[in-house]
Amino acid sequence: MSIEFDDIQRAQDRLDTESVARETPIETSRTLDRDTDARVFLKMEHLQRSGSFKTRGAYNKLSKIADDDDGAAVDRAIAASAGNHAQGVALAAAKTGLEATIVMPTNAPQSKIDATRGYGADVELRGKNFQAAMDYAQSLVDDSAVFVHAYDDPDIVAGQGTLGLEVLDQVPDLDTVVVPIGGGGLIGGVAAALAELAPSVRVIGVQAEDAATVPQSLQKGAPQTIDSVQTIADGIATGGISTLTYNLIDQHVDEVVTVSDTEIAHSIRYLLERTKQMVEGAGAATVAALLSDRLAVSDETVVPILSGGNLSATMLQRTLTHELTYRQQLVQLRVRIVDEPGKMGRISNIIADQNANIRTVNHERAVDELKVGEAYLDIRIETSGDRHTQRIIQSIGDAGYEVSRLN
């Protein structure tokens, strides 16, 4: 299997309708330009209908089937997905008059499950990871159904490649495009499009460290898989690529880098604060790569693709808690007290006098090092940062209490 440039052009013709996939905007950020020493143009694909680029490939495949004379025998689309592909297939099926059954892992975010059902698809939860969901979904396929693979399909990859045409049209002086990699469908399509129209453009792929299979695949000369994938970027947590996408990456992608979950979390927060955009981990990975020291982009015109915005409320809360802790704005203190009435009130007043807010307080009495009648107050507080925290600790210590930080 492979794709040609003509396949991407035909996919673009099929997607020529705002009700399926719109031309998403390009935005700039002076802060990001400064922090990267480059001219950065954010490709806002997270604002696409269904919240990601996935509708492009899914609609290209299903509309092609609907237009085919033999397509009359097909009445259902079946897919496996952790979330974004699920919504893309559900929307594409609804637009082409097909039923849709989507199999998702049991740990898929509830927001993505609800959104997929909202597009009219039947959702079945099977298995603890993407591969288990994939195996079950493929077992459902019969003569009246078509399986819509997330990336191992030329029609899917050609549809994703339309994003490359769009980026080049919007930023004609492009030097480098940065693309997240899960199964490789997006970067494979984008790289194939740019190889034809702008071969001098550098294509950089980004994977999450704990889901990175492409560097090893390129080293060994064939697609490699990993059984256990742990990353906050669930949209690129496929655990492997296909032969189709491997070949496209090998031929057309200049470099692949990895970023940690901590870097991805920083990037999610950075985009929220600096650009006012809520982007999920897969999309934020491209900006994480730019903010790291792994890419040389000084004085270049760079487009990081923000591939998706389907960030669940639970993941957003976890990410922001991590970031507030990292920036020392969410601090846990341990104060040793004599366990008698009024002590907690005195500590609270000291903290209040420093204009900090207490989130939680726990009494810890079952600790060997404590004397009889003593306790620890474990206090979680919100501060404005490290200097504020140090003033609070100093004030508690000056009042005669033993105090330490737990985080």
C-alpha positions in Angstrom: 0.0 0.0 0.0 1.1 3.5 -0.7 -0.3 6.9 -1.7 0.4 9.3 -4.5 0.1 13.0 -4.6 -3.0 12.7 -6.8 -4.7 10.8 -4.0 -4.2 13.8 -1.7 -5.6 16.2 -4.3 -8.7 14.0 -4.9 -9.2 13.9 -1.1 -9.1 17.6 -1.0 -11.8 17.8 -3.6 -14.0 15.4 -1.5 -13.4 17.6 1.6 -14.6 20.7 -0.1 -17.5 21.3 2.3 -17.5 23.3 5.5 -19.9 20.8 7.2 -17.2 18.2 7.3 -13.8 19.8 7.4 -13.1 23.5 7.4 -9.9 25.4 6.7 -8.7 25.9 10.2 -6.9 29.2 11.0 -3.3 30.1 11.5 -2.4 32.1 14.6 0.8 33.8 15.8 2.3 34.3 19.3 4.9 36.9 20.0 5.8 35.0 23.2 6.4 31.8 21.3 8.4 33.7 18.7 10.6 35.1 21.5 11.0 31.8 23.3 12.0 29.9 20.2 13.8 32.6 18.3 11.7 31.7 15.3 8.6 32.9 13.4 6.0 30.5 14.6 2.6 30.0 13.0 0.2 27.8 15.0 -2.0 25.6 12.8 -5.2 25.5 14.8 -6.5 22.1 13.7 -7.8 21.5 17.2 -10.6 23.9 16.1 -11.7 21.5 13.4 -15.2 20.0 13.7 -14.9 17.0 16.0 -11.9 18.7 17.6 -9.2 17.1 15.5 -7.8 16.4 12.1 -9.2 12.9 12.0 -12.4 13.8 10.1 -10.3 14.5 7.0 -9.1 10.9 6.6 -12.3 9.3 7.7 -14.5 11.3 5.4 -12.2 10.7 2.5 -12.5 7.0 2.9 -16.2 6.8 3.6 -17.3 9.2 0.9 -15.1 7.3 -1.6 -17.0 4.1 -0.7 -20.4 5.9 -0.9 -19.5 7.1 -4.4 -18.3 3.6 -5.5 -20.9 1.4 -7.3 -19.9 -1.4 -5.1 -20.4 0.7 -2.0 -24.2 0.0 -1.9 -23.4 -3.3 -0.1 -21.8 -1.4 2.8 -24.1 0.0 5.5 -21.8 0.2 8.5 -18.4 1.7 9.4 -16.4 0.0 12.2 -13.4 1.5 13.9 -11.2 1.3 17.0 -10.0 4.4 18.7 -8.9 6.0 21.9 -11.1 9.0 21.0 -10.3 11.4 18.1 -10.5 8.9 15.3 -13.7 7.7 16.9 -15.3 11.1 16.6 -13.9 11.5 13.1 -15.4 8.2 11.9 -18.7 8.9 13.6 -19.1 12.3 11.9 -18.0 11.0 8.5 -20.4 8.1 8.8 -23.3 10.4 9.6 -22.4 12.6 6.7 -22.3 9.7 4.2 -25.4 7.9 5.5 -23.7 5.0 7.2 -24.2 3.5 10.6 -21.1 3.5 12.8 -19.8 1.2 15.5 -16.8 2.4 17.4 -14.8 0.3 19.8 -12.9 2.2 22.5 -10.6 1.1 25.3 -12.3 0.9 28.7 -10.0 3.7 29.9 -11.0 6.1 27.1 -11.9 9.6 28.4 -15.7 9.9 29.1 -15.8 13.2 27.2 -14.6 11.5 24.0 -17.0 8.6 24.5 -19.9 11.0 24.9 -18.8 13.1 21.9 -18.6 10.0 19.7 -22.1 8.9 20.8 -23.3 12.5 20.1 -22.4 12.0 16.4 -24.7 9.0 16.3 -22.3 6.1 16.7 -22.7 3.0 18.7 -19.8 2.8 21.2 -18.5 -0.4 22.7 -15.9 -0.4 25.4 -13.5 -3.3 25.1 -10.0 -3.9 26.4 -7.6 -1.9 28.5 -5.6 -0.5 25.5 -5.9 0.5 21.9 -4.6 -2.9 20.5 -7.3 -4.8 22.5 -10.0 -2.5 21.2 -8.6 -2.9 17.7 -8.7 -6.7 17.9 -12.3 -6.8 19.0 -13.4 -4.2 16.4 -11.8 -6.2 13.5 -13.8 -9.3 14.7 -17.0 -7.4 14.1 -16.4 -6.8 10.4 -18.6 -8.7 7.9 -19.6 -8.3 4.2 -21.9 -5.4 5.0 -19.3 -3.4 7.0 -16.1 -1.6 6.3 -13.3 -1.3 8.8 -11.9 2.2 9.1 -8.3 1.9 10.4 -6.9 4.9 12.1 -3.7 5.1 10.0 -3.1 1.8 8.1 -5.1 2.8 5.1 -4.1 4.8 2.0 -7.4 6.7 1.9 -7.1 7.7 5.5 -3.5 8.9 5.0 -4.4 10.8 1.8 -7.2 12.6 3.7 -4.8 13.6 6.5 -2.4 14.8 3.8 -4.9 17.6 2.9 -3.6 19.3 6.0 -0.2 19.6 4.3 -1.8 21.3 1.3 -3.6 23.7 3.6 -0.6 24.6 5.7 1.5 25.4 2.6 -1.2 27.5 1.1 -1.5 29.5 4.3 2.2 29.8 5.0 4.0 29.7 1.6 7.4 30.7 3.0 7.4 27.7 5.3 10.7 26.3 6.5 9.7 23.6 9.0 6.5 21.9 9.9 6.3 20.0 13.2 3.8 17.1 13.4 2.8 14.8 16.2 3.1 11.0 15.5 0.8 8.3 16.8 0.2 5.8 14.1 1.8 8.0 11.5 -1.2 8.8 9.3 -1.0 12.5 9.8 2.7 13.0 9.3 2.7 10.4 6.5 0.1 12.4 4.6 1.5 15.8 5.3 5.0 14.7 4.4 3.9 13.2 1.2 2.1 16.4 0.2 5.1 18.6 1.0 7.5 16.3 -0.7 5.7 17.0 -3.9 5.0 20.7 -3.6 7.8 22.0 -1.4 10.6 19.4 -1.0 12.8 21.9 0.7 10.5 22.1 3.7 11.8 20.2 6.7 9.3 17.8 8.3 9.8 17.0 12.0 7.9 14.3 13.8 7.2 14.3 17.6 6.4 11.4 19.8 5.7 11.1 23.5 8.7 9.4 25.2 6.7 6.6 26.7 4.9 5.9 23.4 7.8 6.3 21.0 8.1 3.6 18.5 9.3 5.5 15.4 12.9 6.1 16.5 13.3 2.4 17.1 11.5 1.5 13.9 13.8 3.7 11.8 16.8 2.2 13.5 15.7 -1.4 12.9 14.4 -0.7 9.4 10.8 -2.0 10.1 7.8 -1.0 12.2 8.2 -1.8 15.9 5.5 -2.0 18.6 5.4 -1.6 22.4 2.9 -3.4 24.6 2.6 -0.9 27.4 1.9 2.8 26.5 1.7 5.4 29.3 1.4 9.0 28.3 -1.0 11.9 28.9 -1.0 12.4 25.1 -3.7 9.7 24.6 -4.2 10.8 21.0 -0.8 9.5 20.0 -0.7 6.5 22.3 -1.1 3.9 19.6 2.0 1.8 20.5 3.0 1.3 16.9 3.0 2.4 13.3 2.1 0.5 10.1 4.2 -0.5 7.2 2.4 2.1 5.1 3.2 4.9 7.5 6.7 3.7 8.3 7.6 3.9 4.6 6.2 7.4 4.3 8.1 8.5 7.4 11.3 6.8 6.2 11.1 8.5 2.8 9.9 12.0 3.6 10.4 12.9 7.3 13.6 14.6 8.2 13.8 14.0 11.9 11.8 12.5 14.8 12.2 13.7 18.4 10.6 12.7 21.6 9.2 14.8 24.5 8.4 13.8 28.1 4.9 14.0 29.6 6.3 16.8 31.9 7.2 18.8 28.8 3.8 18.1 27.2 2.1 19.3 30.4 4.2 22.4 30.4 3.1 23.0 26.8 -0.6 22.5 27.5 -0.3 25.1 30.3 1.8 27.4 28.1 -0.7 27.4 25.3 -3.5 28.1 27.7 -1.8 31.0 29.3 0.0 32.5 26.3 -2.3 31.8 23.4 -5.6 31.2 25.2 -6.0 27.8 23.4 -6.9 24.5 25.1 -5.0 21.8 23.3 -4.8 18.1 24.2 -1.5 16.4 24.8 -1.0 15.1 21.3 -1.3 18.6 19.8 0.7 20.3 22.5 3.6 17.8 21.9 4.6 19.9 18.8 5.0 23.1 20.9 6.8 21.1 23.6 9.4 20.0 21.0 9.8 23.6 19.9 10.3 24.8 23.5 12.8 22.1 24.2 16.5 22.2 23.1 16.0 19.4 20.6 15.1 21.4 17.5 17.2 24.0 15.8 14.7 26.5 14.4 16.3 29.9 14.9 15.2 32.5 12.3 13.0 29.9 10.6 9.3 30.1 9.7 7.8 27.2 11.6 4.4 25.6 11.8 3.6 23.3 14.7 0.4 21.5 14.1 -2.0 21.6 17.0 -3.7 18.4 16.0 -6.5 18.1 18.6 -8.3 19.9 21.4 -10.3 17.1 23.0 -8.8 17.5 26.4 -11.0 15.9 29.1 -11.8 17.8 32.3 -10.1 15.1 34.3 -6.9 15.4 32.3 -7.0 19.2 32.4 -7.3 19.1 36.2 -4.4 16.6 36.5 -2.2 18.7 34.2 -2.9 22.0 35.9 -2.3 20.4 39.4 1.0 19.2 38.1 1.9 22.6 36.6 0.9 24.5 39.7 3.0 22.2 41.8 5.9 22.5 39.4 5.7 26.3 39.6 5.4 26.2 43.4 2.0 27.7 43.4 0.4 24.6 44.9 2.5 23.7 48.0 2.2 21.2 50.8 3.6 22.1 54.2 4.0 20.0 57.3 3.8 21.8 60.6 4.6 20.1 63.9 2.2 21.2 66.7 1.1 20.3 70.2 -2.2 18.6 69.5 -4.5 20.9 71.5 -7.4 23.3 70.7 -6.6 26.5 68.8 -3.3 25.4 67.3 -4.7 24.9 63.8 -6.4 28.3 64.1 -3.1 30.0 64.9 -1.4 28.4 61.9 -4.3 29.3 59.7 -4.1 32.9 60.8 -0.4 33.1 60.0 -1.0 31.8 56.5 -4.0 34.2 56.0 -1.8 37.1 57.1 0.5 36.2 54.2 -2.5 36.3 51.8 -2.4 32.7 50.9 -5.3 30.4 50.5 -5.6 27.0 52.3 -7.0 24.2 50.2 -6.9 21.2 52.6 -5.7 20.4 56.1 -5.0 16.9 57.5 -4.0 16.0 61.0 -1.4 13.2 61.1 -0.9 11.7 64.5 0.2 8.1 63.7 3.9 8.9 63.0 6.6 7.3 65.0 8.8 10.4 65.4 6.0 12.4 67.1 6.0 12.6 70.9 2.9 11.8 72.8 0.4 14.6 72.4 1.9 16.0 69.2 0.6 16.0 65.6 1.5 17.1 62.2 -0.7 19.5 60.2 -0.3 18.7 56.6 -1.5 21.8 54.8 -2.0 22.3 51.1 -1.9 26.0 50.2 -2.1 28.2 47.0 0.7 30.7 46.6 1.9 33.1 43.9 5.2 31.3 43.6 8.5 30.4 45.4 9.1 33.8 47.0 5.6 33.8 48.5 6.0 30.3 49.7 9.3 31.2 51.4 7.7 34.1 53.2 4.9 31.8 54.6 7.5 29.2 55.8 9.5 32.0 57.4 6.4 33.4 59.2 5.4 30.0 60.5 9.0 29.3 61.7 9.2 32.7 63.3 6.1 31.9 65.3 8.0 28.9 66.9 6.7 26.0 64.8 8.8 23.4 63.1 7.8 23.5 59.4 8.9 21.7 56.2 7.8 21.3 52.6 6.4 18.0 51.5 6.5 18.7 47.7 
